């Protein structure tokens, strides 16, 4: 397992650009909110820890993981993006394996949708969607024994925002 003995929240601030001049959008799925709220907290806290200003972080909620693509697409075309206010978007969701193939369709759809936004768009969209077999695995990765995948997504968003600015 890739996360055994690995804390997803560990990062070295000396290797991360200061986020004070960046603006971030975060789209959060309301489904499995016990997990997604933990991921949100990890992302939000890491952004602030790395210099982001609270007022430069915009949060939108969507009903479920499948709707993350639409939310991110709308955010990337919103007033925030039009005014140059967004440097990166993070999508936060959690899909837990159930008894039907619904899990496979949702995971595939949201993964491909976010990939498409990255290929076609100008604002990097960071994928922070847990796709676990059990709720416990999701708990472990949203502030539990393996740290917080939201923190990892925030660090990726800062690095991609810096890359976007450097290559503009």
RATAWO-V401817 format. One record per residue. N is the residue number from 1. RES is the residue in three letters. PHI is phi in whole degrees, -180 to 180 (NA if undefined). PSI is psi in radians with two decimals (NA if undefined). Layout:
N;RES;PHI;PSI
N;RES;PHI;PSI
This chain:
1;UNK;NA;2.34
2;UNK;-66;-0.45
3;UNK;-99;0.01
4;UNK;-61;2.27
5;UNK;57;0.54
6;UNK;-132;2.15
7;UNK;-93;2.01
8;UNK;-69;-0.26
9;UNK;-90;-0.13
10;UNK;-76;2.26
11;UNK;-153;2.75
12;UNK;-107;1.87
13;UNK;-58;-0.45
14;UNK;-67;-0.35
15;UNK;-101;0.08
16;UNK;-116;2.31
17;UNK;-59;2.61
18;UNK;-68;2.31
19;UNK;-94;0.16
20;UNK;-63;-0.50
21;UNK;-98;0.07
22;UNK;-101;2.68
23;UNK;-122;2.40
24;UNK;-124;2.48
25;UNK;-109;2.44
26;UNK;-131;2.16
27;UNK;-107;2.13
28;UNK;-118;2.24
29;UNK;-75;2.36
30;UNK;-81;-0.31
31;UNK;-73;2.41
32;UNK;57;0.81
33;UNK;-62;-0.43
34;UNK;-58;-0.63
35;UNK;-85;-0.85
36;UNK;-66;-0.55
37;UNK;-68;-0.61
38;UNK;-66;-0.71
39;UNK;-65;-0.75
40;UNK;-58;-0.82
41;UNK;-61;-0.74
42;UNK;-61;-0.77
43;UNK;-67;-0.84
44;UNK;-60;-0.84
45;UNK;-63;-0.70
46;UNK;-68;-0.71
47;UNK;-60;-0.82
48;UNK;-63;-0.73
49;UNK;-61;-0.52
50;UNK;-96;0.24
51;UNK;106;-0.12
52;UNK;-63;2.59
53;UNK;-95;2.31
54;UNK;-50;-0.72
55;UNK;-70;-0.22
56;UNK;-97;0.28
57;UNK;-121;2.05
58;UNK;-108;2.27
59;UNK;-116;2.31
60;UNK;-123;2.48
61;UNK;-103;2.55
62;UNK;-130;2.76
63;UNK;-62;-0.74
64;UNK;-147;-3.13
65;UNK;-65;-0.65
66;UNK;-62;-0.53
67;UNK;-81;-0.10
68;UNK;-60;-0.68
69;UNK;-62;-0.82
70;UNK;-62;-0.79
71;UNK;-59;-0.78
72;UNK;-68;-0.67
73;UNK;-64;-0.77
74;UNK;-65;-0.72
75;UNK;-64;-0.68
76;UNK;-69;-0.29
77;UNK;-111;0.14
78;UNK;-81;3.14
79;UNK;-58;-0.56
80;UNK;-63;-0.76
81;UNK;-75;-0.73
82;UNK;-60;-0.58
83;UNK;-89;0.13
84;UNK;75;0.38
85;UNK;-86;-0.16
86;UNK;-116;2.30
87;UNK;-108;-0.36
88;UNK;-163;2.68
89;UNK;-124;2.41
90;UNK;-114;2.29
91;UNK;-106;2.31
92;UNK;-122;2.16
93;UNK;-155;3.04
94;UNK;-151;2.16
95;UNK;-122;2.16
96;UNK;-112;2.31
97;UNK;-54;2.31
98;UNK;-119;-2.70
99;UNK;-91;-0.13
100;UNK;-119;3.08
101;UNK;-78;-0.03
102;UNK;-51;-0.72
103;UNK;-53;-0.83
104;UNK;-63;-0.76
105;UNK;-68;-0.75
106;UNK;-65;-0.82
107;UNK;-60;-0.80
108;UNK;-64;-0.78
109;UNK;-63;-0.84
110;UNK;-70;-0.64
111;UNK;-63;-0.85
112;UNK;-66;-0.66
113;UNK;-63;-0.78
114;UNK;-69;-0.67
115;UNK;-59;-0.77
116;UNK;-62;-0.71
117;UNK;-62;-0.67
118;UNK;-69;-0.66
119;UNK;-72;-0.69
120;UNK;-96;-0.34
121;UNK;-99;3.07
122;UNK;-104;-0.30
123;UNK;-105;2.17
124;UNK;-64;2.39
125;UNK;-115;2.06
126;UNK;-93;2.27
127;UNK;-90;1.90
128;UNK;-125;1.18
129;UNK;-120;1.99
130;UNK;-77;2.37
131;UNK;-130;1.39
132;UNK;-106;2.83
133;UNK;-80;-0.49
134;UNK;-138;2.78
135;UNK;-62;-0.65
136;UNK;-61;-0.69
137;UNK;-60;-0.68
138;UNK;-68;-0.73
139;UNK;-60;-0.75
140;UNK;-61;-0.44
141;UNK;-107;0.08
142;UNK;-123;0.60
143;UNK;122;0.12
144;UNK;-97;-2.54
145;UNK;-66;-0.35
146;UNK;-101;0.22
147;UNK;87;-2.47
148;UNK;-143;2.02
149;UNK;-63;-0.44
150;UNK;-63;-0.66
151;UNK;-62;-0.82
152;UNK;-59;-0.70
153;UNK;-66;-0.68
154;UNK;-64;-0.72
155;UNK;-65;-0.72
156;UNK;-62;-0.71
157;UNK;-63;-0.72
158;UNK;-64;-0.80
159;UNK;-65;-0.68
160;UNK;-72;-0.60
161;UNK;-63;-0.71
162;UNK;-65;-0.76
163;UNK;-60;-0.77
164;UNK;-60;-0.77
165;UNK;-67;-0.71
166;UNK;-67;-0.49
167;UNK;-105;0.15
168;UNK;-69;NA
